[in-house]
Amino acid sequence: MPDDVSPTPLSPNTVAVVAGRPARALDSELNTPVSLSATYVGGGSLGAAALGYGRFGNPTWTALETAIGQLEGGRALAFSSGMAAVAAALHLVPADGTVLVPHGAYNGTHSLTALLAAQGRLQVQPVDITDVDAVRTALAGLAGPVLLWLESPTNPLLEVADLAALAAAGHEHGAVVVVDNTFATPLLQRPLELGADVVVHSVTKFLSGHSDVVLGAVVARGEETVAALTAHRTLHGAIPGPLEAFLALRGLRTLPLRLERAQANAADLARRLQEHPAVTRVRHPSLPGDPGHALAKEQMSGFGALVSIEVTGGAAGADAVVDAVRLWVPATSLGGVESLVERRRRHAGEPRVVPEDLLRLSVGVEDVEDLWRDLRQALDTLG
Ligand SMILES: *Cc1c(COP(=O)(O)O)cnc(C)c1O
């Protein structure tokens, strides 16, 4: 958006709609098109700014990166998946370094850090990121380079971490601070503004929002960090497809609307679920009794659209609920317009701190009464 339209910064709700479009000119395209080209015409006079080759850059990626970068307040780089973005960010710690990782981190992050540790690439130490003093103590006990990995709210325990306090603690120790912002999205929380060095996204989830794309992104402010991440993407080759980048940006345009509806549905369902006799625990930061409620209220501008519940009957009870739903889709993933339910411990890589009977609900934008009726009848089967 040109600076001369208004001196007032645009709301993120507007940025999601206007960022990453071609410059305004008569008959210019409104949307950046899908650019399919493995190489670009070069020549000596074009200089170093030229794209050069399809692994180095692509105009359709650039459009998506501009939008995500403006929303997070940094420079964004798109990757072929959220895990490719996670892997690139983990490479910011040198080979002898330590990664402090939330004990309930996303299972892909949990498994990848364990793999890298088994290969001798780095050390891994799990920490309770809801306890700032515990993280400080862990940092104080470490020599050598450190990367502090944060996620908030976490997947699927929905634990909320004090990002500003943890980033400050990490920096006191000279650590690189990374935040996986997949669950909150930049509309609800902007970790770079809270002091983080790098933000990671699974763009697959809320940002694209329609369960039809696998894509990732990293966002950073520091020039050296951006250069290191760019080099990682170019040399490891985990580049996004142009069509995926187009679809992700198309989805991002409606993020404010989707998220508003989905998180209102989530808060409503969380309240109702608390009253159901087959539900033993409901996790959602909107609930006044939730351990993350006060912090989320301060740190986030909304509570998000993921709800986790525990049910009677253990793993078998949870599986029975998944089998009984008709409208909710039994599937992994999250952040799409459609509501999904999954027992997380069915995955071998899921951290053991996640209860066996935990169901993660990714609440979509359907009518909340339809969602509740289906969920209630499924829970009623537990008697
Ligand atoms: C899904 C997810 C990832 C991984 O992203 P992919 O796009 O599936 O590779 C990383 N972090 C979180 C929190 C996720 O939910």
The ligand as an ORCA input file, in Angstrom:
! r2SCAN-3c Opt
* xyz 0 1
  C       1.364    -28.405     11.392
  C       2.352    -27.707     12.252
  C       3.700    -27.616     11.872
  C       4.248    -28.296     10.637
  O       3.746    -27.754      9.477
  P       3.539    -28.583      8.081
  O       2.997    -27.537      7.188
  O       2.609    -29.709      8.388
  O       4.882    -29.082      7.673
  C       4.547    -26.890     12.700
  N       4.107    -26.323     13.837
  C       2.827    -26.417     14.237
  C       2.400    -25.779     15.511
  C       1.913    -27.110     13.459
  O       0.633    -27.222     13.871
*
